[in-house]
Amino acid sequence: MKERTILIKMFFILIIIMPKFGNAQVKDEHLRLEVLHKNKIGKEFIFGKWNDKGGTETSLTYLGILKTDKGKAYKIMNSVWTWGMSCRSTSRILIFNAKNQYLGNYYIFRESELPKEIKNDFLIFNNTADTECDKKVFTKISFKNGLPKKIFIECKNRYGNFYPFEGD
């Protein structure tokens, strides 16, 4: 009975605390715009400093522009937000239009699954950092037909993860 009471209390504490973590990443809009304005493809910018006492850190890497066949341009940025005493991180692929307006993101399970570059109008994902996946396998995502509603990143033997687009 005592264990159940403790679990219930922990649940309510998480309900109160978690929205604060969720909102913290949204408030980094000015950081995202700063990185977009610098226009440095492939350069990682780190804001804040995570520490074991619970600080937060935001890492942003602008990958470049993907265009549709109809000429629409999407700016692509990786985002890794590190937070909490246990060094949790939230990884996303951020999507902006040509006017640097945020359109939404793909929430990616692990930082190692984030794309590494844009090459020949494809967003390139490779498995070099993930020990569970086949390092010879890579995924190319095209935006030629517009913003994909979901993307599939292959790990090995045609298995992998689907990631839906979460728009604002």
Beta strands, then each sheet from edge to edge (+ up, - down):
strand 1: 44-48
strand 2: 57-67
strand 3: 73-83
strand 4: 88-97
strand 5: 102-108
strand 6: 117-119
strand 7: 122-126
strand 8: 138-142
strand 9: 150-156
strand 10: 159-167
sheet 1: 1+ 2- 3+ 4- 5+ 10- 9+
sheet 2: 6+ 7- 8+
end
